[in-house]
Amino acid sequence: GWHGLFRSVYAQDQIPGGYPGKATMLEHMLMEQGITPDRAAYVGDTKADYVSASANRLSFVAVSWGYGGKADSWGISGQWHCVSDPMEILELGRDLSGHNS
């Protein structure tokens, strides 16, 4: 299963009243986990995911499956990547981190 793959999981409704938005939840997660934006990327399937990543200076990886449709139709600018297969996320992560082994 998923056990052991993640230190923790965050959800907008995990605190009473919920986070006011994804960007705030990401900000909290980065701070709580001691992660700097240059060491992380946000993988998402909607324009709201891209906006939340950008608000936190995170690299963004759009997936072609999910709820948001095709990322190239979102009208977003800036640097982002799109993948169509989950294995591409791992490959992209290696490329972005400089670890190609």
N, C-alpha and C positions, 0 to 999 in steps of 0.2 A: 503494500500500500504506500501511502504518502508519508507515513511516519519516518522521521529521520531526514527528510528532504528539506524541511523548512524549520527555521528557529521559531517562527511564530506566524500566525495568520491574522490579517487585519480585515475588518468589515465595517462599513459605514454605520451599522447599527450595533456595534459591539459595546458601546458605552451608553448609559442612560441618556435618552434624548437624541442620540446619534451625533456623528460629526456633521458640521454644516455643509460639507461637500467632500468630494474625493481629494481635492487639492489639500485641504486641511488634514484629512486622514493621512495622506502621504507625508506631509510635513511632520506630523506627530510620529509616524513610523520611522522616518529617517532619523529624527532626533533621538527617539527612544532606543533605537538599535545602534546608534552611533555610525550611521552610514552617510558618507558624503556623496553628493550627486554625481561626481565623476567616477564613482565605483558602483553605480547602479543604472539600471534601465527599467523603464516601465513597458510592459507588454500589454497591449489593450486592443479592443475591437470597436471602439467608438470615438467620435470626435471629442466627447467629454473626457475620455481617457487621455487623449493627446493634450488637451488644454490643462488637465491636472498635472501631467508630466512636465509640461513647459513651465507652469507656475512654480515648480520645484527644481527647475534646471536639470531635469532628468532626460537622458536619451530616450527616444520613443521608438518602439517596435510595434507596428500595426500588423495584426494577423488578418488574413483574408477570410477566415471563418468567424462566425459569431453573429452578433446582433447589428453591427454598425454598417454593413455593406462594404463596398470598396473604398479604401482610404483615399484613393486619388479623386474621389468625388466629394470629399469633405471640405474642400476649399482651404486646406491648411498650408502654411508655409514653414520654412525653416528646415532643419535637418531631421529626417526621420527615415526609417527603413520599413519595408513591408515584406512579410514572409507568408508563404502559402503552405508550409509544412512545419510541424513542431520541431523537427530536427534542425531546421534552418535557424531557429532561435539559439541553439547550442553553438552552431557554427559561427553565427554573428557575434555571440558573446566572446568566443575565442578571438575572433578578428578584432573586436573593439578593445579587448584587454591586452592584446599583443601576445596571447598564448595560443599558438597555432598547433600545438601537439595534442 
